[in-house]
């Protein structure tokens, strides 16, 4: 079955803001495809590779959290991703119709304890640390019908 994703772009390749809106199903295959498409699109717009790498990692962690937690056992759920290319960086918004974040707030993003033998190779626990470390601005809101996560990544020096 083909992924239930759609993309539309507004604007052109001239400098200035460019918005891309994408809708995807909560599955790993759609996440991988959308990330590859976005990175190719950003490269075509001349976004610096270092910023693309940061954005890809931030989005991969955030989208995987949505798939694994907010949309767990909800194959009919949807995720909307809005990406705006700006002169000074990227603005990213994720909206999903899944479960709220625990406590209606973004996790602190503390690193997991890897001191004990059992915890030396944890499967998870690094996602929110990476997101918080790499995003210049991060906000979350529980809205009627879903979650909105906004992340801003700026080019260094801008």
N, C-alpha and C positions, 0 to 999 in steps of 0.2 A: 504494500500500500504506500503510495507516495506521501511525503510529509504534508501536513496541513499548514503550510506556511505561505505567506504572501509578503511581498515587499513592494513599496512604492517609494520613489525618490522625488524630491522637489528641488528645483534649482539646477545648476549646471556646474561645469568645472571651473568657473571663474572664482576668484577669491571671495571669501565671505561665508556666512553660515550656510550649511546644507543639511537638510533634515532627511533622515531615512526612517521609515516606520515599518516594522516587521512583526508579524504575528506567527507564533509557533506553538506546537503542541508540547506538553511537558515530557519529552523523551530525549535521551542522550543523542540519538541520531540527528534530530532537529537542531539541538544545541551545537553539535560539531559543524553541521552544514552552515548554520547562520554565522558562526564565528569565522569560518573560512570565507564566506561571502563578504562579511563586513570588512575583514582585513584586506581583502583584494580591492574592495571599493575605496577604503581609506588610502591604500597605496596609490590607486589611480588618481586620487585627489591631492597627492603630494604630502600627506600626513607623514611626519618623520617616523622612521622605523622604531625608535625607542618608545615613542608614544603609542604606536600600534601594539607593541609587545606588552606594555603595561595594561592597555585597555583590553587586550585579548585575555590576559590572565585575570583581571578584575571581573570581566564579564563571564568567563568560564566558571569562576568560583561562585559568583552570584547566581548564575543560571542553574548550575548544578545544585545549589542549595534549594532553589525553588523546586526543581524537579524532585529532589530527594526528600524534601521536608514539607513545603507548603502544598505541593501537588501530589504527595504520596497517595497512591491508590486512586488517582483521579485522571485516567487517560483521556477523559473528555474536557479536562481543564484547558485554559489558554494562558499564554504569556504574550504580552505585547512589549516590544523593545523599540524605544525611540533613541536614535543616535543623531546628535547634531554636531557637525564639524564646524568649529569656530576658528577664528584667526589665532586664538591663544590656546586651543586645545579641543577637548571633546566633552560634550555633555551627554550623559547616558541616563535613560529612565527605563525602569522595568516595572510593569504592572502585571500582576497575576491575580487570578480569582480564587486562590487557594487559602489555606489556613493562615491565620495571623502569626507574626513572630511572637515567640514567648515573651510575655510581659509587654507586648506592643512596642518593643524597642529593639534596635540593632544590638546584637551581642557585642561585648567589650572587645573581643578579639585577642584575648590572652593566649600566649603560646601554651600548648599542652605540656604537661610534666613528662619529660623523657628521661628522668633520672632513674626510675626503677626499671628493672629488666623487662617486665611485661609491657611497659609503656615506651620502650626505645623506638619502636616502629609503629606509632599509632596510625590507623587508617585515616583518621580525620583530625580536625582540631586546628588546622592551619588556615582554613579558608577565610574566616573573618579577620584574622591577623593580617593576611595578605591584602585583603580588600581595604582595610583601614590604613595599611602602610602605603599602598600605591595610589589610592584616591585622594585628591586634594580636598574634596568636600563630599560629604555623605549624609543624606537625610532619608528618613523612613517615615511613612505615615500609613496608618490603617484607614482606608477610605471605605465608604459603602461599597460592598461587593469585592473588595480585594486589598492588595498591598501595593504600595508605590515606593520604590527605592530609587533615589536619584543620586548619581555619582558624577563628579566633575573631575576631569584629569587635565591639568594644564601642562603646556610645554615649559620646561625649565627656563627661567629668565623672562617669562611673559606674565 
